[in-house]
């Protein structure tokens, strides 16, 4: 059953997204949006305003809770810009996430002529569950290597801008038609 008021959006890739125009974003809503993340100084970290919009269900874990909170109650066509402090965005820096390792554990990486490891390099470790855990090399000493496992945006306020393309309430199904 179709909602009484529908909005057909033709996306840049020529697909069509149908959504109710009267829906507001609630937990479980399917949200289609353009967004950007920037630092307070204006440096853009990520943006899809010149690309296909992102589609996700609010609360499915694809977006951090602080960003989702900003979207609650918005409707199709609305825009928002807000600054999220570090704890609501990517979290505060945690000094315990900065680790020092014996240099011997990095010798093979430091001696690699093709991709030499240096300060600023991202190195990947496996955590207890076997998942990749990236860290940034902060210092290379005579006997140790310092690695920071904090998220690169931890401790930074983030300017979040979003333009809502469409909203489907949790009880409605999405219909996508691709035009060739």
HUDAGI-V665738 format. One record per pair of residues at least 4 apart in sequence whose C-alpha atoms are under 8 Angstrom apart, sorted by sequence separation. I is the first residue (numbers start at 1). J is the second residue. If there is no record, write none. Layout:
# HUDAGI-V665738
i=I j=J
i=I j=J
This chain:
# HUDAGI-V665738
i=2 j=6
i=10 j=14
i=11 j=15
i=25 j=29
i=38 j=42
i=39 j=43
i=48 j=52
i=49 j=53
i=56 j=60
i=59 j=63
i=61 j=65
i=63 j=67
i=64 j=68
i=65 j=69
i=66 j=70
i=67 j=71
i=68 j=72
i=74 j=78
i=84 j=88
i=85 j=89
i=86 j=90
i=87 j=91
i=94 j=98
i=101 j=105
i=102 j=106
i=103 j=107
i=106 j=110
i=107 j=111
i=108 j=112
i=112 j=116
i=117 j=121
i=126 j=130
i=127 j=131
i=140 j=144
i=141 j=145
i=150 j=154
i=168 j=172
i=10 j=15
i=11 j=16
i=38 j=43
i=39 j=44
i=48 j=53
i=58 j=63
i=63 j=68
i=84 j=89
i=86 j=91
i=87 j=92
i=111 j=116
i=112 j=117
i=126 j=131
i=127 j=132
i=140 j=145
i=168 j=173
i=10 j=16
i=11 j=17
i=25 j=31
i=38 j=44
i=39 j=45
i=48 j=54
i=56 j=62
i=59 j=65
i=86 j=92
i=109 j=115
i=110 j=116
i=111 j=117
i=126 j=132
i=127 j=133
i=139 j=145
i=140 j=146
i=168 j=174
i=9 j=16
i=10 j=17
i=37 j=44
i=38 j=45
i=109 j=116
i=110 j=117
i=125 j=132
i=126 j=133
i=138 j=145
i=139 j=146
i=8 j=16
i=9 j=17
i=36 j=44
i=37 j=45
i=38 j=46
i=109 j=117
i=110 j=118
i=124 j=132
i=125 j=133
i=137 j=145
i=138 j=146
i=139 j=147
i=8 j=17
i=9 j=18
i=36 j=45
i=37 j=46
i=59 j=68
i=124 j=133
i=125 j=134
i=137 j=146
i=138 j=147
i=7 j=17
i=8 j=18
i=36 j=46
i=37 j=47
i=58 j=68
i=124 j=134
i=125 j=135
i=137 j=147
i=138 j=148
i=7 j=18
i=8 j=19
i=36 j=47
i=123 j=134
i=124 j=135
i=136 j=147
i=137 j=148
i=6 j=18
i=7 j=19
i=35 j=47
i=36 j=48
i=70 j=82
i=122 j=134
i=123 j=135
i=135 j=147
i=136 j=148
i=6 j=19
i=7 j=20
i=34 j=47
i=35 j=48
i=36 j=49
i=122 j=135
i=123 j=136
i=135 j=148
i=136 j=149
i=6 j=20
i=7 j=21
i=34 j=48
i=35 j=49
i=122 j=136
i=123 j=137
i=135 j=149
i=5 j=20
i=6 j=21
i=34 j=49
i=121 j=136
i=122 j=137
i=134 j=149
i=135 j=150
i=4 j=20
i=5 j=21
i=120 j=136
i=121 j=137
i=133 j=149
i=3 j=20
i=5 j=22
i=67 j=84
i=119 j=136
i=120 j=137
i=34 j=52
i=35 j=53
i=66 j=84
i=119 j=137
i=120 j=138
i=34 j=53
i=118 j=137
i=119 j=138
i=33 j=53
i=34 j=54
i=119 j=139
i=32 j=53
i=33 j=54
i=67 j=88
i=119 j=140
i=32 j=54
i=33 j=55
i=66 j=88
i=67 j=89
i=118 j=140
i=31 j=54
i=32 j=55
i=65 j=88
i=66 j=89
i=31 j=55
i=32 j=56
i=30 j=55
i=31 j=56
i=64 j=89
i=30 j=56
i=31 j=57
i=64 j=90
i=30 j=57
i=31 j=58
i=29 j=57
i=30 j=58
i=28 j=57
i=29 j=58
i=27 j=57
i=28 j=58
i=27 j=58
i=28 j=59
i=26 j=58
i=27 j=59
i=28 j=60
i=25 j=58
i=103 j=140
i=103 j=141
i=12 j=51
i=13 j=52
i=103 j=142
i=104 j=143
i=106 j=145
i=12 j=52
i=103 j=143
i=11 j=52
i=102 j=143
i=103 j=144
i=11 j=53
i=102 j=144
i=103 j=145
i=40 j=83
i=101 j=144
i=102 j=145
i=100 j=144
i=101 j=145
i=27 j=72
i=100 j=145
i=101 j=146
i=25 j=71
i=26 j=72
i=100 j=146
i=101 j=147
i=25 j=72
i=26 j=73
i=99 j=146
i=100 j=147
i=24 j=72
i=25 j=73
i=98 j=146
i=99 j=147
i=24 j=73
i=25 j=74
i=98 j=147
i=99 j=148
i=24 j=74
i=25 j=75
i=98 j=148
i=99 j=149
i=24 j=75
i=97 j=148
i=98 j=149
i=23 j=75
i=24 j=76
i=97 j=149
i=98 j=150
i=22 j=75
i=23 j=76
i=97 j=150
i=21 j=75
i=22 j=76
i=21 j=76
i=94 j=150
i=93 j=150
i=93 j=151
i=90 j=151
i=93 j=154
i=92 j=154
i=93 j=155
i=90 j=153
i=91 j=154
i=92 j=155
i=90 j=154
i=91 j=155
i=92 j=156
i=89 j=154
i=90 j=155
i=90 j=156
i=89 j=156
i=86 j=154
i=87 j=155
i=89 j=157
i=86 j=155
i=89 j=158
i=86 j=156
i=85 j=156
i=86 j=157
i=85 j=157
i=86 j=158
i=84 j=157
i=85 j=158
i=83 j=157
i=84 j=158
i=83 j=158
i=84 j=159
i=83 j=159
i=84 j=160
i=82 j=159
i=83 j=160
i=81 j=159
i=82 j=160
i=81 j=160
i=82 j=161
i=80 j=160
i=81 j=161
i=80 j=161
i=81 j=162
i=79 j=161
i=80 j=162
i=79 j=162
i=80 j=163
i=79 j=163
i=78 j=163
i=79 j=164
i=77 j=163
i=78 j=164
i=77 j=164
i=76 j=164
i=77 j=165
i=75 j=164
i=76 j=165
i=77 j=166
i=74 j=164
i=76 j=166
i=75 j=166
i=76 j=167
i=75 j=167
i=67 j=160
i=53 j=165
i=39 j=156
i=40 j=157
i=39 j=157
i=40 j=158
i=39 j=158
i=40 j=159
i=38 j=158
i=39 j=159
i=37 j=158
i=38 j=159
i=37 j=159
i=38 j=160
i=36 j=159
i=37 j=160
i=36 j=160
i=37 j=161
i=35 j=160
i=36 j=161
i=35 j=161
i=36 j=162
i=35 j=162
i=34 j=162
i=35 j=163
i=33 j=162
i=34 j=163
i=33 j=163
i=34 j=164
i=33 j=164
i=34 j=165
i=32 j=164
i=33 j=165
i=31 j=164
i=32 j=165
i=33 j=166
i=31 j=165
i=32 j=166
i=31 j=166
i=32 j=167
i=31 j=167
i=30 j=167
i=31 j=168
i=29 j=167
i=30 j=168
i=29 j=168
i=30 j=169
i=29 j=169
i=30 j=170
i=28 j=169
i=29 j=170
i=25 j=167
i=28 j=170
i=24 j=167
i=26 j=169
i=27 j=170
i=23 j=167
i=25 j=169
i=26 j=170
i=21 j=166
i=23 j=168
i=24 j=169
i=20 j=166
i=21 j=167
i=23 j=169
i=19 j=166
i=20 j=167
i=18 j=166
i=19 j=167
i=20 j=168
i=17 j=166
i=19 j=168
i=20 j=169
i=19 j=174
i=9 j=165
i=18 j=174
i=9 j=166
i=17 j=174
i=18 j=175
i=17 j=175
i=18 j=176
i=7 j=166
i=17 j=176
i=16 j=176
i=17 j=177
i=15 j=176
i=16 j=177
i=15 j=177
i=16 j=178
i=15 j=178
i=16 j=179
i=14 j=178
i=15 j=179
i=14 j=179
i=14 j=180
